[in-house]
Amino acid sequence: MPTEPQRSRAVFSTEDFALLKEAVADYVRKIADDPRSSKFSSLYHRLGRLG
């Protein structure tokens, strides 16, 4: 008798996204002159859409 696979549990909670967004925002300010800052800025905005 085949069984359906169990649904995976969420890795992050809604509150985690707010904390991650705050941490990324702080990091973006610290590395403002680094070329990678634009990638982290994009991550910040994507996190904002999630939580």
N, C-alpha and C positions, 0 to 999 in steps of 0.2 A: 504494500500500500504506500504509494508515494506521498511524501509530506512536503508542504511548501516551506521554503527556507524562511527562517525568522527574519523579521525586519531589523536592520541594523539600528543601533541606538545612536542618537546625536552625540557628536564629540564635544561640541561647545553649546553652552546655554546662551540665551538671549543676553543675559547680563555680561557674559564673557565678551561678546562683540563690542559692547560699550567700553569695557576695560582695554581690549586690544586697540580700539580706535584711539583712546586716550594715549596709550603708550606709543602708538605709531605717530600720532601728532607731535608728541614731545620729541621723538627721534627725528622727525622731518625738520623740526626747528634746529636741532643740534647739528644736522649734516646739510644744512641749506646750500652750502657751496659745493657739495659732492654731486657729481653727475647722477648718482643713484637716487638722489632725493626725489626726482620726478616719478620714479617707480614706486617709492614709498608713498608719495602723495596720491598716486592712483589707487594704491592699496587702501589708504585712508578713506577715499571716497567710496570704494566698493564695500568696505566694512559699514559705512554709513547707510547703504541701501539694505544691508542685512539686519541691522539691529536698531 
